[in-house]
């Protein structure tokens, strides 16, 4: 299931429909450390079950053969000069941060998440499966995702932020906001993490997201609690403040009820929500499409999991558009926010296109 950040684009043609729901023909899952290969079939009264099962078995044999042939192979990753966001992008972003801070100072917004893009052309199209494998290997604490439109366009990424997970009516949501780079040494890394945990600006930014999630759940009649105080989520090049919010989902509610109430959180849009969305529509000079949008799955029992489509890229042939954002609150430093966005863009680009 996928739905763009905004229902309609404002600067270019629609890349993905307002909502995408599909049942995959084939699924691969891991259950109790065992791989499971699942075929989803449409069976009608007149269906020939023998033919269907034979077709599934033959497909499975072809998959086994390909897996054995490709064992140990990772594919050839296109290597290119690592571009950086241009001076024009930097000037544009710094101006946007300053304008946002003025809006916050006037009391019109409390927080806004500004995004930036990086356009890249590779020598050859990215090989999808090796790219996803590389993201999984490099970002083991993130949700790796890939959405394809069937017409040569895709959206992939490695998101550290879980918007919502429900299993047997047990609900978990992530409050993820407040960031700092990783250190070059253990000592520097520990100092950066400790400063993040004590940063007044980052704690405020984090609390805005946490309070929003809990208030939205309360509005649905769901009593939630923070599973633990804010702690560090440490990724290879960046670390975040993270709090897990847990609750029991009432039987009268479905996952989609909660999803509609939570998206977009202040972690990807801002607060107040409606004013932040309108501000982004007017001022961001590009369309977000699936960037920061809810992406996930749901089953017939009402279980499901949705991630937030951040640390992501739009792919079309040899062209990539990378996205990254930063949360702006009172006290934000424009240069530091630009450094954070630049780090996120370059880290994702390195993961996508550089050889191992």
N, C-alpha and C positions, 0 to 999 in steps of 0.2 A: 504494500500500500504506500503510495506517495502522493503528496499534494504540495504544489509550489508555495513559497512564502506568501506571495500575493496572488490572488485569484487571477488577475489579469496583468500582463506586462505593461510598462509605461514608455519604454524606449525602443523596443524591437519586437519582432514577431514572437508569438507564443512558442516556446521550446518544448514544453510538456503540458498536457491537459490539466484542467483545474483539479482533477482527481484521477489517479490511476490505481485500479484494483485488478489483480490478476491471480489466477491459480497456476502455479508453475507445473509444467508437465513432468519435470523431474526435480527431485530434491535430494540433497546430500546432508545428512545430519550425524552428529556424534552423540550417542546414548551410552552412558556408563563406559566411556572410553572405547566404544566400538563404533565403527563407521556403519551407517545405515543409508541405503540407496532406495528412495521411495519413488514409485511411479503413480501419478494421479491420472486415473482413467475415467472417461465418461461411458457409463454402462447403461444401455437401454434394454427394453424387453427383447428386441430383435438382435441384440449384440451376440456375436460369435465369441464366447469366452475362450475357447481353445485358440482361436486366431489372436485374440488380444494378449493372452498369456505368452504365446509363442513369440509375438512381436516384442513384448517386454523383455523376454529372456534373450533374444537376439541382440537387442539394444544393449543389455547389460554385458553381454560377451564382447561387443565392440568397445564398450567403455573400458572393460578390463584390459583389453589388448592395448588401447591407447595409453592407459596408465602404466602398463609394463614397459612400453616403448619410451615413454617420456620420463620414466623414473630417473631422478637425478638431474634432469634438464630444467633450466629456469627460463629459457628463452633469451633472445637478444634484446636488451634494452637500448633504446636510442640514446646516444650520448651527445650532448650539445653544450655549447658555452652557457654558463649559468647567468642569465640576465638578472638584473635587479630592477625593482620598481623605479621608473624614471623620475627625473627631477620634477617633471610636470605633475606626476602622480603625488609626489611628496608635497609640492606646493598646494595642490588641490586638497589633499587630506588635512594638512595643517590648517588651512583656511576653514575647512569644514569643522574641525575640532574647535577652533576659536569661535566660530559662529554658534556652535552647539553650547559652548560654555556660557556665552552671552544669553542664550535662550534659557539655560538652567538658572543663571543669575537672576533673570526676570521672573523666575518661578513658574515658567510655562512647562518645563520638564524637570524631572528629578534625575533621570538617567537616559542615555541614548547610546545604542550600539551602532557605530559607523563602520561600514565595510569598505574594502578596497579590492581591486582586481589586478591580476597580472596576466597579460596575453602572451602566449608562447607558441612558436611554431617549431615542430620537431622535423627531423629529416625523414622519418617514417612514422606511421601511426603507432601509438603505444599498443603492445600486445596485452590484451586485457587480463588474461589469467595470470601470467607471470607478474604483472603489475600488482594485482590484488594479493598474490602470494607474498610479494615483497613488502607490501603495506602490513600484512598480517605479521610477518616476521619482525618488522621494525617497530610496530606499534601494538604490542601484545595487550596493553591495557585499554585499547580503543575498540570501538565498533567499526569494522570494515564493511563498507557497503558499495553496491554497484547497481545502478538503475539504467536500463537501456530502453530506447524507444522503438527498436526494431528497424530503424531507418538510418543507422550509422551514427547516432548521437547517444552519448551516455553521460552519466554523472557518477563520479566515484569519490571516495574519501575515507578518512580514518578519524572518526569523531570520538572525542573523550567524553561527550555529554549524552547521557541517557535521559530522554524526556520523560518516559513512562514505561514501566514494566508491570504486568499483572500476571500472577501465577496462582491459580486456585484462590482467587479473590484477594491475594496479598499484593499490595501496591507498593512500588518503590519509584521515587522520582529523584533526580539529581538537581541540587542547587550548585551550579558551577560558575563561579565568577571571582575575579581577582587573579592576577597572573604575575609571574616573574620568570626571568630566564634561568637556566641551569648553570651551575658554576663549572669552571674548568678543572677545579680540584675539589676534593671532598670537603676541605675547610671552607672554600668559597661557596660551594653548593649549600652547605649547612647554614652559612650566614645568610644567603639569599632566601632560603626557605624560612628561616627564623624571622627575617625582616618582613616577609610576606604575611606571616601569621600575626605580626604585630602592626601592620600597616593600617593606619586609620582610614585612608582612602579605599584600600582594597577590602577591608572588613565592611565598610559601608556599602560598597558595590555588591559584595556578597550577600549582605543582609537584605538588600532590596530584592534580590532574586528569591531568597529563602522566604521572606515575608509574603511575597506575591504568590508563590506556590501554595503555602499554607492557607492563605486567605481564599484562593480559588477553590481549594479542596473543601474548606469550611463552607463556602457558598453552595457546594453540592451536598452539604450535610455529612461530609466526611471528616472525622476527627483524626488528625495526623500528628506525628511527632518527629523531631529530629533524632535519627538513630544514634548520632554522636555529635560532639562539637565539630566545628570546621577543621578539616585536616588537609594535608597536602596530597594532591594527585600529581605524581611526578612522571613526566613523559621525557623522551630522550633530549629534547631541546627547550622545554618549557615546563613550568609547574603551576598548578592552579589551587585555589581554595575550593574545597568540595564538602558538601553536607548531604547526607542521604536522608530523604524524607520518606517515612513509611506509614502505612495505614491499611485498614481492612475495607475493601470495596463493598458497599451494601448491595444486596441482591437486586435492588431496583435499578441499579446503574450498570451501564456497559462501558467497556474501555473507551469507546468513541465519545461518550459523554465527558469523560475526564480529559481526553485529548483535546476536545474543542474548548474546554475551559482553560487549559494550560497554554496552548500555543497562540501567539508567540510569548515566551517568558521575557522578562527584562534582561536575561542573559544574551538574547539575540535581537531584541527590538528596543525595549526601553520601558519607561514608566513616567506618567500614566500610559497604559497600553495604546489606547485609541489615538492620543496625541502623538506618541512616538511613531506609530505606523504612518500617520498622515505626514509627519515631518520627513520620514524616509521616502515616501512617495514623491514628495516635492523636491527633495534636495539630492538624493543619491543619483548620480549621472549614469547609472547602468541598472539593468534588471537583475534581481537576485535569482529568479527561477527557483531551482530546488535548494539553493544555498540557505542554510539555517532553517530549512523546512522539516516537517516530521516525516521520517522514512521508517517503515517497519513492517511487521506482520501481525496477523491475528488469526486464531483458529476458531473452530466451531464451538468450543467451550467458553469462549470469551477471554482466553489467555492471549497474551501478545506482548510485544516489545517494540518501542519506537525510539529511535535515536534522533538527534538533531544534526542536520546535514551541514556541519561545519568542518573546517580543515578539508576542503573539498574542491573539486575541479570539474568543469564542464568540458567534455571531450567531443570533438567532431573531426574525424580523420587525423590529420597531422596538426590540428589546432587545439590548444588548451586554454581555458580561462580559469585561473586559480582565484579562489576567494579567501579572504580572511578579514576579521573584524576586531574591534576593541571597544570596551565599554567606557563611556565618558560620563563622569559625575563631577560634582563640584570638587575642585582641587586637582583635577586631572592635568597633567603636563603634556601639551601637544607633542613635544619632541619624544617623550617617553612612549606615548601612545603610537606614534609613527614607528618607533623602534620595535614595538611589540608586533604591529601588523607586518612590518618588513621581515621580522624573524619568522613569523608563521608562514608567510608566502614563500620565503626562500627554503625553509625546512621542508614544506610540502613539495616544492619543485624538485629539490634534491632527491626526495624519496621516490618521486614519480619517474624521473628521466635519467638519473645518473646510474651508471653501472655499479655493480657491487664491488 
